[in-house]
Amino acid sequence: MKRREFITLLGSTTAWSFASRAQSSTPPVVVFISGRAAETSTALNAEFRKGLRQVGLAEGKDVIVEYHWLDGHYEQLSTIINDAVKRSVAVIATPGNSPGALAAKAATEMIPIVFGVGDDPVALGLVKSLAQPRTNATGINFFANEINTKRLGLMHELLPKAVRFAVLVNPGNPSTTEATSTTVKQAAASLGLELLFLTLVRPVRLMPLLQRLPRSRRTRFLLALTAFL
């Protein structure tokens, strides 16, 4: 994840919002929504706070950050975002969270949205174009689908006898699941490989899921990018 670029965007967006609310005595509120679990995001959280300091924002003084860790429970998005819109917060940040960015974009055309997505933001409808977003949303693309395609090719080179690869997807993240499935299927077809798609909503269920995989040297595991890991 390109944390530095995301933090810079968030910092500049928050600073702009702060300037536009200069007459207010209360600091602007940033609603931070991640699809991950808090306990698995310690490093991300530390980098986020470090990044805020680097752009001159002291958390608790210059900006209030409300953290929401979904832990794969994307059904909570509507409640969180509707509350943020009702309170007219300064910024909604959705790092590595396509469903969150899409939900926020559908809920407001006024509040700035800073996203980090693995899919094409133009195809998702978040921006009009990469050069000129022309919406209230801005952010970065992690090119996760391209990475998954290259990962499959690399694993095929390292394990030439494997003919079947298991792919992990999260049905609670439909946009990423659809994009991942499409690109990985195309790559597998060109390499003559079979795919076995496995669904996972929460990381704690990963080990039981792996234990049910076929016990064969010809089957290998391909971990698709998803927000909770």
C-alpha positions in Angstrom: 0.0 0.0 0.0 1.4 3.4 -0.9 0.8 4.9 2.5 2.9 8.0 1.9 0.9 9.1 -1.1 -2.4 8.3 0.7 -1.3 10.3 3.8 -0.2 13.2 1.7 -3.6 13.4 0.0 -5.4 13.0 3.2 -3.3 15.7 4.9 -3.7 18.2 2.1 -7.4 17.5 1.9 -7.8 17.9 5.7 -5.7 21.1 5.7 -8.0 22.5 2.9 -11.1 21.6 4.9 -9.5 23.1 8.0 -8.9 26.4 6.2 -12.4 26.5 4.9 -13.7 26.1 8.5 -11.2 28.6 10.0 -13.9 30.4 11.9 -14.9 27.2 13.7 -13.4 26.7 17.2 -13.5 22.9 16.8 -11.0 20.9 14.8 -12.2 19.1 11.7 -13.2 15.5 12.0 -11.8 12.8 9.7 -13.8 9.6 9.6 -11.3 6.8 8.9 -12.8 3.5 7.7 -10.8 0.4 7.1 -12.0 -3.1 6.1 -9.3 -4.6 8.4 -9.4 -5.6 12.0 -7.8 -3.2 14.5 -5.5 -5.9 16.0 -4.0 -6.7 12.6 -3.5 -3.0 11.6 -1.1 -1.7 14.3 1.6 -0.9 11.7 -0.9 0.8 9.4 -2.3 2.8 12.3 1.1 3.9 13.4 2.1 4.9 9.9 -1.2 6.9 9.5 -0.6 8.9 12.6 3.1 9.4 11.7 2.0 10.7 8.3 -0.4 13.2 9.9 2.4 14.6 12.0 4.6 14.8 8.9 2.1 17.1 7.1 1.8 19.3 10.2 -1.4 17.9 11.8 -1.5 17.1 15.4 -4.2 14.5 16.1 -6.5 15.6 18.8 -5.5 19.3 18.4 -5.5 20.1 14.7 -7.7 17.2 13.6 -10.0 14.6 15.2 -9.7 11.2 13.7 -12.5 8.7 14.3 -11.3 5.1 13.5 -13.6 2.4 12.3 -12.2 -1.1 11.8 -14.8 -3.2 10.0 -13.0 -6.6 10.4 -14.6 -7.7 7.1 -18.1 -6.6 8.2 -18.9 -4.3 5.4 -22.6 -4.3 6.3 -21.6 -1.7 8.9 -20.7 0.8 6.3 -24.1 2.4 5.7 -24.5 3.2 9.4 -21.0 4.7 9.8 -21.2 6.8 6.6 -24.8 8.0 7.1 -23.7 9.3 10.6 -20.7 11.0 9.1 -22.8 12.7 6.4 -25.4 13.8 9.0 -22.6 15.4 11.1 -21.0 17.0 8.0 -17.5 15.8 8.9 -14.5 17.3 7.2 -13.2 14.2 5.3 -14.0 10.6 4.9 -10.9 8.4 4.4 -11.2 4.8 3.0 -7.7 3.3 2.7 -7.7 0.0 0.9 -11.5 -0.1 1.0 -13.3 0.0 -2.3 -16.8 -0.7 -0.7 -16.2 2.2 1.7 -15.2 4.6 -1.0 -18.2 3.6 -3.1 -20.6 3.9 -0.2 -19.3 7.3 0.7 -19.4 8.5 -2.9 -23.1 7.4 -3.1 -23.9 9.1 0.2 -22.4 12.6 -0.4 -21.3 14.9 -3.1 -20.1 17.5 -0.7 -17.8 15.9 1.8 -14.3 15.3 0.5 -13.4 11.5 0.1 -9.9 10.3 0.1 -9.7 6.7 -1.1 -7.1 4.0 -1.7 -8.4 1.3 -4.0 -7.1 -1.7 -5.8 -9.5 -1.4 -8.7 -9.6 1.3 -11.5 -11.3 4.3 -9.8 -12.7 5.5 -13.1 -14.3 2.1 -13.8 -15.6 2.2 -10.2 -17.2 5.6 -10.9 -15.3 7.3 -8.1 -13.7 9.9 -10.5 -14.3 11.1 -14.0 -10.6 10.7 -14.9 -7.3 10.1 -13.2 -5.9 13.4 -14.3 -9.0 15.4 -13.4 -11.3 13.7 -10.9 -14.0 16.4 -11.1 -15.8 14.9 -8.1 -15.5 15.2 -4.3 -13.4 12.0 -4.3 -9.6 11.8 -4.8 -7.1 9.1 -4.0 -4.7 6.5 -5.4 -4.9 3.1 -7.2 -2.8 0.3 -5.8 -3.1 -1.7 -9.0 -4.0 -4.8 -7.0 -5.4 -6.7 -10.0 -2.1 -6.3 -11.9 -0.2 -7.5 -8.9 -2.5 -10.6 -8.6 -1.9 -11.5 -12.3 1.9 -11.2 -11.8 1.7 -13.2 -8.6 0.0 -16.0 -10.4 2.6 -16.0 -13.2 5.4 -16.0 -10.7 4.0 -18.9 -8.7 3.5 -20.8 -11.9 7.2 -20.3 -12.7 8.2 -21.4 -9.2 5.8 -24.4 -9.1 5.5 -25.6 -12.7 4.0 -28.9 -11.7 1.0 -27.2 -9.9 -2.0 -27.1 -12.1 -4.6 -25.8 -9.7 -4.4 -22.6 -7.6 -6.8 -21.7 -4.8 -7.8 -18.0 -4.8 -9.1 -16.2 -1.6 -11.9 -13.7 -2.1 -14.2 -11.7 0.3 -17.8 -11.7 -0.8 -18.4 -8.7 1.4 -16.1 -6.7 -0.9 -18.0 -7.3 -4.2 -16.1 -4.8 -6.4 -12.7 -6.3 -5.5 -14.0 -9.8 -5.7 -15.4 -9.3 -9.2 -12.3 -7.6 -10.5 -9.9 -10.1 -8.9 -11.9 -13.0 -10.3 -12.0 -11.6 -13.8 -8.3 -10.8 -14.1 -7.0 -13.9 -12.4 -9.3 -16.1 -14.6 -7.9 -14.5 -17.7 -4.3 -15.0 -16.5 -5.0 -18.6 -15.5 -6.6 -19.4 -18.9 -3.5 -18.1 -20.7 -1.3 -20.3 -18.5 -3.5 -23.4 -18.8 -4.2 -23.4 -15.0 -7.3 -24.3 -13.0 -8.6 -22.1 -10.2 -10.5 -22.9 -7.0 -12.2 -19.9 -5.5 -12.6 -19.8 -1.7 -14.6 -17.2 0.2 -13.5 -15.7 3.5 -15.1 -12.8 5.4 -13.0 -12.8 8.6 -9.3 -13.6 9.0 -9.9 -15.8 12.1 -11.6 -18.4 9.8 -8.6 -18.7 7.5 -6.9 -21.7 9.1 -10.1 -23.9 9.1 -10.6 -22.9 5.5 -7.0 -23.9 4.6 -7.4 -27.2 6.3 -10.2 -28.1 3.9 -8.0 -27.5 0.8 -7.3 -30.6 -1.3 -4.1 -32.3 -0.1 -2.2 -32.4 -3.3 1.1 -31.1 -4.6 -0.7 -30.1 -7.7 -2.8 -27.6 -5.8 -1.3 -24.4 -4.5 -2.7 -21.3 -2.7 -2.8 -17.9 -4.2 -3.7 -15.2 -1.7 -5.8 -12.5 -3.5 -5.5 -9.0 -2.2 -8.3 -8.0 0.2 -8.6 -5.3 2.8 -8.7 -7.5 6.0 -5.3 -9.2 5.5 
